[in-house]
Amino acid sequence: MTAATAQALEVRGVSAALGGTEVLHGIDLAIGAACWTSIVGPNGAGKSTLLKVLAGLLAHRGELRLFGEPAAKLPARQRARRLSWLGQGVAGEGAADDLLVYDVAMLGRLPHQRWLAAPDAADRAAVERALRATQAWDWRERPLGQLSGGERQRVLLARALAVEAELLLMDEPLANLDPPHQADWMQTVRALVAAGRTVVSVLHELPMALAADELVVMDRGRVVHHGGSSDPATHAALEQVFDHRIRVHRVAEQWIALPR
């Protein structure tokens, strides 16, 4: 990896508005490749808005670069192969309830397929890997509408994994997952990073976020800190944006955030 491509994402002077109100204010940020970065902060900090900008889903001002290249100049198909998106909540993902789980996961392979072409062996293998990674393989012939919220979330995660993109952006991926499956999700992320992929997640679950390699701490539409998850300066910034109502502790070799 060259110095020019050592960053998976770079934003310079990025601002964005929702409903005519500016919610991101001149953000500068560089996210390293082959690591897991979590974006954290209080409600209304702009976390999900920033992630949508990074995904190219929201109009913005300023510069966005993907693996060293201007994102706006990347062909849509190439961008869809390099960047995978998991949006917030099972209701907002747009998958029809009558689609079979297998077919939902296969949607992640569309950027790799020719127009109207049938899935090939590589597509089928990628979908099986993704469904097995999320423990959803046994439901592959079930309609999405028959699944619980947590089960649906795992299928949508499988769809994102099936893209086999270099970069995965996930907005609140732990929603509706019980603790064991949250732990499974973290293991999946760690395996992706070990394979050289980049993961950026917005998380409300601070103990899980603190397991990331790096934290981006946001407040009121601005990045107030970006650093290693074990860095005392990162912990101080995290405590500050939550008005010192939490405190970061080291417990059983893990960082956790507890109420003061």
C-alpha positions as CSV (number, residue, x, y, z in Angstrom):
1,M,0.0,0.0,0.0
2,T,1.4,3.3,-1.0
3,A,1.2,6.5,1.0
4,A,-1.3,7.9,-1.5
5,T,-3.7,5.0,-0.8
6,A,-3.0,4.4,2.9
7,Q,-6.3,6.2,3.7
8,A,-9.6,4.5,2.8
9,L,-11.6,7.7,3.1
10,E,-10.7,11.3,3.2
11,V,-13.0,14.3,3.6
12,R,-11.9,17.9,3.5
13,G,-14.1,20.8,4.4
14,V,-17.3,18.7,4.2
15,S,-20.6,20.3,5.1
16,A,-24.1,18.9,4.6
17,A,-27.7,20.0,5.3
18,L,-30.9,18.1,6.0
19,G,-34.2,19.9,5.4
20,G,-32.4,23.2,4.8
21,T,-30.6,23.0,8.1
22,E,-26.8,22.5,8.1
23,V,-25.9,19.5,10.3
24,L,-22.3,18.9,9.3
25,H,-19.9,21.8,9.6
26,G,-16.6,21.8,7.7
27,I,-15.4,18.3,8.6
28,D,-11.9,17.2,7.9
29,L,-11.2,13.5,8.5
30,A,-9.0,10.7,7.2
31,I,-9.9,7.1,7.9
32,G,-7.1,4.6,7.5
33,A,-7.4,1.5,5.4
34,A,-7.5,-2.1,6.8
35,C,-8.8,-1.0,10.3
36,W,-12.1,-0.7,12.1
37,T,-13.2,2.8,12.9
38,S,-16.3,3.6,15.0
39,I,-18.1,6.9,14.9
40,V,-19.6,7.8,18.3
41,G,-21.3,10.8,20.0
42,P,-24.6,11.9,21.5
43,N,-27.9,11.9,19.7
44,G,-28.0,14.6,17.0
45,A,-24.2,14.8,16.7
46,G,-24.3,14.1,13.0
47,K,-22.9,10.5,13.0
48,S,-25.4,8.9,10.6
49,T,-25.3,12.0,8.4
50,L,-21.6,11.8,8.1
51,L,-21.7,8.1,7.3
52,K,-24.3,8.8,4.5
53,V,-21.9,11.4,3.1
54,L,-19.0,8.9,3.2
55,A,-21.3,6.4,1.3
56,G,-22.2,9.0,-1.3
57,L,-25.8,8.9,-0.4
58,L,-26.2,12.5,0.7
59,A,-25.3,15.7,-1.1
60,H,-22.5,17.7,0.5
61,R,-20.0,20.5,0.0
62,G,-16.3,19.8,0.2
63,E,-14.1,17.0,-1.0
64,L,-14.5,13.3,-0.6
65,R,-11.8,10.8,-1.7
66,L,-12.1,7.0,-1.7
67,F,-8.8,5.1,-1.6
68,G,-7.0,8.2,-2.8
69,E,-9.3,8.9,-5.7
70,P,-12.0,11.7,-6.0
71,A,-15.2,9.8,-5.2
72,A,-17.2,11.9,-7.6
73,K,-15.1,10.7,-10.5
74,L,-15.4,7.0,-9.8
75,P,-17.8,5.1,-12.1
76,A,-20.9,4.0,-10.2
77,R,-20.2,0.3,-10.8
78,Q,-16.7,0.5,-9.6
79,R,-17.8,2.4,-6.5
80,A,-20.5,-0.1,-5.8
81,R,-17.9,-2.9,-5.9
82,R,-15.4,-1.1,-3.6
83,L,-17.9,0.3,-1.0
84,S,-20.7,-1.7,0.7
85,W,-23.5,0.0,2.8
86,L,-25.6,-1.3,5.6
87,G,-28.2,1.3,6.6
88,Q,-29.9,2.0,9.9
89,G,-32.7,-0.3,10.9
90,V,-34.3,-3.2,9.1
91,A,-37.3,-1.1,8.0
92,G,-35.3,1.4,6.1
93,E,-33.4,-1.1,3.9
94,G,-36.1,-1.5,1.2
95,A,-36.0,-5.3,0.8
96,A,-39.4,-6.8,0.0
97,D,-40.9,-9.1,2.6
98,D,-41.7,-11.8,0.0
99,L,-38.1,-12.1,-1.1
100,L,-36.3,-15.2,0.0
101,V,-33.3,-14.7,2.3
102,Y,-31.0,-16.2,-0.3
103,D,-32.2,-13.7,-2.9
104,V,-31.8,-10.8,-0.5
105,A,-28.2,-11.7,0.1
106,M,-27.7,-12.2,-3.7
107,L,-28.6,-8.5,-4.2
108,G,-25.2,-7.7,-2.8
109,R,-23.7,-9.3,-5.9
110,L,-25.4,-7.0,-8.4
111,P,-22.3,-4.8,-8.9
112,H,-20.3,-7.9,-10.0
113,Q,-22.9,-9.2,-12.5
114,R,-23.6,-8.3,-16.1
115,W,-27.0,-6.8,-16.9
116,L,-29.7,-9.5,-16.5
117,A,-27.0,-12.2,-16.2
118,A,-27.7,-15.1,-13.9
119,P,-25.5,-15.5,-10.8
120,D,-22.4,-17.5,-11.5
121,A,-20.4,-19.8,-9.2
122,A,-18.4,-16.9,-7.7
123,D,-21.7,-15.1,-6.8
124,R,-23.2,-18.2,-5.2
125,A,-20.0,-18.9,-3.2
126,A,-19.9,-15.3,-2.0
127,V,-23.5,-15.4,-0.9
128,E,-23.0,-18.7,0.9
129,R,-20.0,-17.3,2.8
130,A,-21.9,-14.2,3.8
131,L,-25.0,-16.2,5.0
132,R,-22.8,-18.6,6.9
133,A,-20.8,-15.7,8.5
134,T,-24.1,-14.2,9.8
135,Q,-25.5,-17.6,10.8
136,A,-28.4,-17.1,8.4
137,W,-27.6,-20.0,5.9
138,D,-30.3,-22.3,7.4
139,W,-33.0,-19.7,6.6
140,R,-32.0,-19.2,3.0
141,E,-35.3,-20.5,1.6
142,R,-37.5,-18.5,4.0
143,P,-39.2,-15.2,3.0
144,L,-37.7,-12.2,4.7
145,G,-41.1,-11.3,6.1
146,Q,-41.1,-14.4,8.3
147,L,-38.1,-13.4,10.2
148,S,-37.7,-11.4,13.5
149,G,-36.1,-8.0,13.5
150,G,-32.7,-9.5,14.7
151,E,-32.9,-12.2,12.0
152,R,-33.6,-9.7,9.3
153,Q,-30.7,-7.6,10.5
154,R,-28.4,-10.5,10.1
155,V,-29.7,-11.2,6.5
156,L,-29.1,-7.5,5.6
157,L,-25.6,-7.7,7.0
158,A,-25.1,-10.8,4.8
159,R,-26.2,-8.8,1.8
160,A,-23.5,-6.2,2.7
161,L,-20.9,-8.8,3.2
162,A,-21.7,-10.5,-0.1
163,V,-20.5,-7.5,-2.0
164,E,-17.0,-8.4,-0.7
165,A,-16.1,-4.7,-0.9
166,E,-12.8,-3.2,0.3
167,L,-14.8,-0.8,2.5
168,L,-17.9,-1.5,4.6
169,L,-20.0,1.3,6.1
170,M,-22.5,0.3,8.7
171,D,-25.0,2.5,10.5
172,E,-26.1,1.0,13.8
173,P,-25.5,-2.6,12.7
174,L,-26.2,-4.0,16.2
175,A,-29.8,-2.8,16.2
176,N,-32.1,-5.7,17.1
177,L,-29.2,-8.1,17.7
178,D,-29.0,-10.0,21.0
179,P,-25.6,-9.9,22.9
180,P,-24.3,-13.2,21.5
181,H,-25.0,-12.0,17.9
182,Q,-23.4,-8.7,18.7
183,A,-20.3,-10.6,19.7
184,D,-20.5,-12.6,16.5
185,W,-20.7,-9.3,14.6
186,M,-17.6,-8.1,16.2
187,Q,-15.8,-11.3,15.3
188,T,-16.9,-10.8,11.7
189,V,-15.5,-7.3,11.7
190,R,-12.2,-8.5,13.1
191,A,-12.0,-11.1,10.5
192,L,-12.7,-8.6,7.7
193,V,-9.9,-6.3,9.0
194,A,-7.5,-9.2,9.3
195,A,-8.2,-9.8,5.6
196,G,-7.3,-6.2,4.8
197,R,-10.8,-4.8,4.6
198,T,-11.9,-1.4,6.1
199,V,-14.9,-1.1,8.4
200,V,-16.5,2.1,9.5
201,S,-19.5,1.8,11.9
202,V,-21.8,4.2,13.7
203,L,-22.5,2.6,17.1
204,H,-24.5,3.7,20.2
205,E,-23.2,0.7,22.1
206,L,-20.1,2.3,23.6
207,P,-18.4,-0.8,25.0
208,M,-18.5,-2.3,21.4
209,A,-17.3,1.0,19.9
210,L,-14.4,1.0,22.3
211,A,-13.3,-2.4,20.9
212,A,-12.6,-0.7,17.5
213,D,-9.1,0.3,16.4
214,E,-10.0,4.0,16.3
215,L,-12.9,6.3,17.4
216,V,-14.2,9.4,15.7
217,V,-15.9,11.4,18.4
218,M,-18.6,13.8,17.1
219,D,-20.7,16.5,18.7
220,R,-23.0,19.1,17.1
221,G,-22.0,18.3,13.6
222,R,-18.3,18.4,14.1
223,V,-15.5,15.9,14.7
224,V,-14.1,16.8,18.1
225,H,-11.6,14.0,18.3
226,H,-10.2,11.2,16.2
227,G,-7.8,8.7,17.8
228,G,-7.0,5.2,19.0
229,S,-9.7,3.6,21.2
230,S,-7.2,3.0,24.0
231,D,-5.8,6.6,23.9
232,P,-6.6,8.5,27.1
233,A,-7.3,11.6,25.0
234,T,-9.9,9.6,23.2
235,H,-11.5,8.6,26.5
236,A,-11.5,12.2,27.7
237,A,-13.2,13.4,24.5
238,L,-15.8,10.7,24.8
239,E,-16.6,11.6,28.4
240,Q,-16.8,15.3,27.5
241,V,-19.3,14.9,24.7
242,F,-21.6,13.0,27.0
243,D,-21.3,15.8,29.6
244,H,-19.2,13.7,31.9
245,R,-22.2,11.4,32.6
246,I,-20.0,8.4,31.7
247,R,-16.5,7.3,32.5
248,V,-14.3,5.0,30.6
249,H,-12.8,2.1,32.6
250,R,-10.5,-0.8,31.8
251,V,-12.2,-4.1,33.0
252,A,-11.1,-7.6,32.2
253,E,-8.8,-6.4,29.4
254,Q,-11.5,-4.4,27.7
255,W,-12.5,-0.7,27.7
256,I,-16.0,0.0,28.8
257,A,-18.1,3.1,29.4
258,L,-20.0,3.2,32.7
259,P,-22.3,5.8,34.2
260,R,-20.6,8.1,36.7
